[in-house]
Amino acid sequence: MCLRVWKENYRILHTRMALLNVMKKKHQKKIFDSSRKKVSEKSL
């Protein structure tokens, strides 16, 4: 029936979620790096 449309939507959703996950990981890494820098500055 409308299985093809559903598959298309599912694939778009899946890629979007994957992109969001990648962006989140990058963002968390940035925060982690900046907080680590602050810690190392304090210890000096």
PyMOL commands that place a pseudoatom at each C-alpha (Angstrom):
pseudoatom trace, name=CA, resn=MET, resi=1, chain=A, elem=C, hetatm=0, pos=[0.000, 0.000, 0.000]
pseudoatom trace, name=CA, resn=CYS, resi=2, chain=A, elem=C, hetatm=0, pos=[1.928, 3.030, 1.244]
pseudoatom trace, name=CA, resn=LEU, resi=3, chain=A, elem=C, hetatm=0, pos=[4.831, 0.894, 2.421]
pseudoatom trace, name=CA, resn=ARG, resi=4, chain=A, elem=C, hetatm=0, pos=[7.229, 2.592, 0.017]
pseudoatom trace, name=CA, resn=VAL, resi=5, chain=A, elem=C, hetatm=0, pos=[6.429, 6.017, 1.456]
pseudoatom trace, name=CA, resn=TRP, resi=6, chain=A, elem=C, hetatm=0, pos=[6.831, 4.661, 4.983]
pseudoatom trace, name=CA, resn=LYS, resi=7, chain=A, elem=C, hetatm=0, pos=[10.218, 3.156, 4.116]
pseudoatom trace, name=CA, resn=GLU, resi=8, chain=A, elem=C, hetatm=0, pos=[11.339, 6.481, 2.636]
pseudoatom trace, name=CA, resn=ASN, resi=9, chain=A, elem=C, hetatm=0, pos=[10.222, 8.394, 5.717]
pseudoatom trace, name=CA, resn=TYR, resi=10, chain=A, elem=C, hetatm=0, pos=[11.888, 5.848, 7.979]
pseudoatom trace, name=CA, resn=ARG, resi=11, chain=A, elem=C, hetatm=0, pos=[15.190, 6.204, 6.123]
pseudoatom trace, name=CA, resn=ILE, resi=12, chain=A, elem=C, hetatm=0, pos=[15.047, 10.007, 6.312]
pseudoatom trace, name=CA, resn=LEU, resi=13, chain=A, elem=C, hetatm=0, pos=[14.241, 9.823, 10.020]
pseudoatom trace, name=CA, resn=HIS, resi=14, chain=A, elem=C, hetatm=0, pos=[17.050, 7.346, 10.595]
pseudoatom trace, name=CA, resn=THR, resi=15, chain=A, elem=C, hetatm=0, pos=[19.670, 9.509, 8.854]
pseudoatom trace, name=CA, resn=ARG, resi=16, chain=A, elem=C, hetatm=0, pos=[18.445, 12.587, 10.694]
pseudoatom trace, name=CA, resn=MET, resi=17, chain=A, elem=C, hetatm=0, pos=[18.731, 10.813, 14.050]
pseudoatom trace, name=CA, resn=ALA, resi=18, chain=A, elem=C, hetatm=0, pos=[22.223, 9.609, 13.157]
pseudoatom trace, name=CA, resn=LEU, resi=19, chain=A, elem=C, hetatm=0, pos=[23.262, 13.155, 12.257]
pseudoatom trace, name=CA, resn=LEU, resi=20, chain=A, elem=C, hetatm=0, pos=[21.819, 14.445, 15.524]
pseudoatom trace, name=CA, resn=ASN, resi=21, chain=A, elem=C, hetatm=0, pos=[23.741, 11.803, 17.483]
pseudoatom trace, name=CA, resn=VAL, resi=22, chain=A, elem=C, hetatm=0, pos=[26.992, 12.752, 15.755]
pseudoatom trace, name=CA, resn=MET, resi=23, chain=A, elem=C, hetatm=0, pos=[26.410, 16.439, 16.491]
pseudoatom trace, name=CA, resn=LYS, resi=24, chain=A, elem=C, hetatm=0, pos=[25.611, 15.683, 20.125]
pseudoatom trace, name=CA, resn=LYS, resi=25, chain=A, elem=C, hetatm=0, pos=[28.800, 13.639, 20.510]
pseudoatom trace, name=CA, resn=LYS, resi=26, chain=A, elem=C, hetatm=0, pos=[30.876, 16.429, 18.961]
pseudoatom trace, name=CA, resn=HIS, resi=27, chain=A, elem=C, hetatm=0, pos=[29.241, 18.969, 21.274]
pseudoatom trace, name=CA, resn=GLN, resi=28, chain=A, elem=C, hetatm=0, pos=[29.832, 16.823, 24.363]
pseudoatom trace, name=CA, resn=LYS, resi=29, chain=A, elem=C, hetatm=0, pos=[33.465, 16.348, 23.348]
pseudoatom trace, name=CA, resn=LYS, resi=30, chain=A, elem=C, hetatm=0, pos=[33.895, 20.132, 23.071]
pseudoatom trace, name=CA, resn=ILE, resi=31, chain=A, elem=C, hetatm=0, pos=[32.452, 20.635, 26.549]
pseudoatom trace, name=CA, resn=PHE, resi=32, chain=A, elem=C, hetatm=0, pos=[34.590, 17.809, 27.916]
pseudoatom trace, name=CA, resn=ASP, resi=33, chain=A, elem=C, hetatm=0, pos=[37.773, 19.254, 26.384]
pseudoatom trace, name=CA, resn=SER, resi=34, chain=A, elem=C, hetatm=0, pos=[37.081, 22.773, 27.672]
pseudoatom trace, name=CA, resn=SER, resi=35, chain=A, elem=C, hetatm=0, pos=[36.341, 21.510, 31.194]
pseudoatom trace, name=CA, resn=ARG, resi=36, chain=A, elem=C, hetatm=0, pos=[39.531, 19.428, 31.124]
pseudoatom trace, name=CA, resn=LYS, resi=37, chain=A, elem=C, hetatm=0, pos=[41.526, 22.513, 30.122]
pseudoatom trace, name=CA, resn=LYS, resi=38, chain=A, elem=C, hetatm=0, pos=[40.054, 24.448, 33.043]
pseudoatom trace, name=CA, resn=VAL, resi=39, chain=A, elem=C, hetatm=0, pos=[40.967, 21.644, 35.431]
pseudoatom trace, name=CA, resn=SER, resi=40, chain=A, elem=C, hetatm=0, pos=[44.554, 21.491, 34.168]
pseudoatom trace, name=CA, resn=GLU, resi=41, chain=A, elem=C, hetatm=0, pos=[44.873, 25.284, 34.492]
pseudoatom trace, name=CA, resn=LYS, resi=42, chain=A, elem=C, hetatm=0, pos=[43.658, 25.106, 38.093]
pseudoatom trace, name=CA, resn=SER, resi=43, chain=A, elem=C, hetatm=0, pos=[46.113, 22.355, 38.986]
pseudoatom trace, name=CA, resn=LEU, resi=44, chain=A, elem=C, hetatm=0, pos=[48.959, 24.499, 37.627]
for i in range(1, 44): cmd.bond("trace and resi %d" % i, "trace and resi %d" % (i + 1))
show_as sticks, trace
zoom trace
